[in-house]
Amino acid sequence: VTAFAAWFDTALMQNRHDDLLNYRTVAPHAVDNHPTEEHLLPIYVARGAAEEAPAVHLHTSSEFGILRMDAYGFGM
């Protein structure tokens, strides 16, 4: 989970929109971490609604070494 989370954080912070949209093929362990997309897609809605406002990483935690919980804000 750490490799995917680090990749996602970097891509989000650097506004690499194409990479974020194609994460299933370019991010490390993407399909293992998100076999279905419903838990990840809401951040795309927030990113789009925030337009070009910068992303802010608000929280990081892991449970059992396999469940990662990150929270982001935009334009804060």
C-alpha positions as CSV (number, residue, x, y, z in Angstrom):
1,V,0.0,0.0,0.0
2,T,2.8,2.4,0.6
3,A,4.2,2.4,-2.9
4,F,0.7,3.1,-4.4
5,A,0.0,5.8,-1.8
6,A,3.3,7.5,-2.3
7,W,2.8,7.5,-6.1
8,F,-0.8,8.8,-5.8
9,D,0.3,11.6,-3.4
10,T,3.1,12.7,-5.7
11,A,0.8,12.6,-8.8
12,L,-1.9,14.5,-7.0
13,M,0.5,17.2,-5.6
14,Q,2.1,17.7,-9.0
15,N,-1.2,17.9,-10.8
16,R,-0.3,15.0,-13.1
17,H,-3.9,14.7,-14.3
18,D,-3.1,12.2,-17.1
19,D,-1.3,9.9,-14.7
20,L,-4.1,10.1,-12.2
21,L,-6.7,9.3,-14.8
22,N,-4.7,6.3,-16.0
23,Y,-3.6,5.2,-12.6
24,R,-4.7,1.6,-13.1
25,T,-2.0,1.2,-15.7
26,V,0.8,3.5,-14.5
27,A,0.7,3.4,-10.7
28,P,2.5,0.6,-8.8
29,H,0.2,-2.0,-7.4
30,A,-2.9,0.0,-8.5
31,V,-5.2,-2.9,-9.2
32,D,-4.1,-4.7,-6.0
33,N,-4.9,-1.6,-4.0
34,H,-8.1,-0.7,-5.8
35,P,-9.6,-3.8,-7.5
36,T,-12.7,-1.7,-7.9
37,E,-12.8,2.1,-8.1
38,E,-15.6,3.2,-5.9
39,H,-13.4,4.1,-2.9
40,L,-10.9,6.2,-5.0
41,L,-13.2,8.0,-7.4
42,P,-14.6,10.6,-5.0
43,I,-11.2,12.3,-4.9
44,Y,-11.4,12.9,-8.6
45,V,-14.7,14.6,-8.1
46,A,-13.2,16.8,-5.4
47,R,-10.1,17.5,-7.6
48,G,-12.3,18.6,-10.5
49,A,-14.6,20.7,-8.3
50,A,-11.5,22.5,-6.9
51,E,-10.3,23.3,-10.4
52,E,-6.7,24.4,-10.0
53,A,-6.6,24.9,-6.3
54,P,-3.6,23.2,-4.7
55,A,-4.0,19.9,-3.0
56,V,-3.2,19.6,0.7
57,H,-2.4,16.3,2.4
58,L,-4.4,16.4,5.6
59,H,-4.1,12.9,7.1
60,T,-2.3,9.6,6.7
61,S,-2.7,6.3,8.5
62,S,-2.5,2.6,7.9
63,E,-4.3,-0.3,9.4
64,F,-2.9,-3.9,9.5
65,G,-0.3,-2.9,6.8
66,I,-2.9,-3.3,4.0
67,L,-5.5,-0.6,4.5
68,R,-4.3,3.0,3.8
69,M,-6.4,6.0,4.7
70,D,-5.3,9.4,3.3
71,A,-7.3,12.6,3.4
72,Y,-6.8,15.6,1.1
73,G,-8.2,19.1,0.9
74,F,-8.1,21.5,-1.9
75,G,-7.6,25.3,-1.9
76,M,-7.1,25.5,1.9
